[in-house]
Amino acid sequence: MSGAPGSRAAPASGRSVAVAAFAAAVIVATGFIVVGLLPEMARNLGVSLAGAGAYVSWFAVSAALLGPPLTIAAGGIRPRRVLVAVLLVFAAGNLACVLAPGHAVVLAVRVVQGAVLPVFVSVAGVAVVGLAGPGREGRALAGINAGVVAGLVLAVPAGVALAGRAGWPASFLGLAALATLAALAVGAAFPDMGGPDRRPVRGQVGLFRQPGFPAHLLLSATLFAATFAAYTYLAAYLETVFGLGAEGVGLALMGFGIAGLAGNWAAGRVVDRGPTAATAGVAAVLALAMAAVPAAGAQAVLAVPLLAVWGAAHAAAFVLCQVRVMLAGSVAPAFAMSLNISASNLGIACGAALGGWAVERWGIVNVGLAGAMPAVLAFGLAVLVGLRAPRVRPAG
């Protein structure tokens, strides 16, 4: 796959990154807004808090199991068509949650949306890299990641605030409209290109035989289990411990996301020097911060800095895992990216389940401990990967 030749490449790349970033923001907001709406959805749909946590875990399980094969299946289809189709799936699913709200409907929608999430991220990432050309790959991927961060920092808190005024279905209605708008934008502005990856399936699956590559996937899964064991129930924690309403929770989540911007920036500065070592550092920071949050209790002077550190490390994990696994699987980058998304979402599912178990047995106040335990495991695994696996170096 290649981008437009000559002087047209840069404008085409810029437009593509912009619309892909906007679409990524909508998709990420849809994927994670449930975290902020979990208490209200649980009450409204008549399920327990842990039962509503299935909206996070089954979304992740679907992405983990179905994402890679769907990414391979999309390899021969023009990227623009794939991206538009995925966005329309998100729009239709969000609208279904509004028109027929119910536990079974929401769960089914989350499964379908989770399955196509890795397809969008992988196809969009490889497409904009091809358009950007040699030497601009990182900048193109960073542009899409900006949309991911925007979805977390702006769209999710805004959706939570809207739900506080008009109910959680209003947030899904807004996301359905935004997904439709994103599909129109991609259809109009994204260039018509060849399929993102036509290599034989056997060659792509051969990544699993690359020395150290499976260990990198396991590390991603473990680190994301740590981040989402507690993050899944962060809104409920803020509501219970600090007595915040929907708008207060939305603002707090925005602050958590703004701290994530700092973590994203810091990770981008150090990842090229040693992605595995940086991953170990983030795991250590997460373990310490999340373990200390329960001790801080409702004392804002202690809890707010800890939550800020947690938010920064949380966002840094996204960048570090993506870059680390892409470098380890550089012979088939699209499939490597989808496998990382798969592993990460499997970790999210396990983390959400672990967090639900901890909430039921230890109470919401101690949910940070549920994240600290796998974070310690991720730290140890990162050290082992760094010592025993072939060293991952940036290309070039």
C-alpha positions, 0 to 999 in steps of 0.5 A: 500500500502506498500513499499519493505520490509527489506533492499531493502526499502531505495534504492527503496525509494531513486530511486523512489523519484529521478525519481518522483522529476525529473518528477515533475520538468518537469510537474511543468515547463510545468504548469508554463512556460506559465507565462513567455511566456505569452507576446510572446504567446499573440502576436504570437497567436493574443490574448490579454494579458488577453486572453492568461491568460486563458492558466493559468486559464483554466489549473487551473480550469481543475485541480480543477474540474477533478483532484479529481475524476481522482485521485479516479479513479486511486486508483486501478491502479499501480502507475507506470502505472499511472505516466507513462501515465500522463507523456505521456499525457504531452509529447503529449500535448506539442508536439501538441502545436508545430505541430499545434500552435493556441489559441484553440489547446493550450487552449485544451492542457492546459485543458487536462494537468491540469486535470491529474496534481493532479493525478500525484502529489497525486499518486506519493506522496502517493507511495513514502511515502509508500516506505519510511516507518514510520518516513521518510514520510516528507523526501520523500515528501520533495524530490518530492517538491525539483523537484517542486522547481527545475521546477520553479527555473531552468526549467521555466527560461531556457524555457523562455530564449530558447523562446527568441532565438527560439520562444515559440514553441521551449520551448514546444518542449523541454518540450515534450522531457523531459516529454518523458524522464521522462516517460522512467525513471519512467517506468525503475526505479519506483517499481511495486506496488499495487494501492495507495488507494483502500478505498471506495469512500464514506469513502474518500469523508467523508473528507468533514465532518471532522470538519474544513477541508473545511475551510482549503481548502478555505484557500488554494484557497484564498491564491493561488488566491492571489499569482497568481493574480500578478504572472500570469502577472509577466513576462509582468510586468518585460517587461513593467516596467523594459524594459527587453527582453526575456533573462532578464525576464528569469533571473529575474524569476530565481532570483524570484525562487531562493528567493523561495528556501529560502521561501521553506526552511523557511516554512519547518522549521516552518510548524510543529510548527503551519501550520495555523499560518505560513500560516497567516504570509505568507499571511501578507507578500504577502499582504505587498510586493505585495502592495508595488511593484507598489509604487517602480516602476522602481527603482531597489533598491526598487523593487528587495528586494520587489520581493525577499520577494514576491518570498520567500512567494510565494514558502512558500505558496506551502509547507504550504498549502500542509502540512496543508491540509494533516494533516487536512485530514490524514484519506485519505491522497491521496484524501486530497492532491488531494483536496488541489491541486484542491482548490489551482488550483481553486484559481489560476484560480480566481487569474489569472482572477482577475489579467487580470481584474486588468491589463485591468483597472489599467494597468500592473504597478499596478498588485501587488494590484490585489494580495494584496487584496485576500492576506489580505482576506487569512490572515483574513481567516487563523486567523479565521481557527486557532481560530475556527477549530480544531488545526492541529498537526503533526502525531506522 
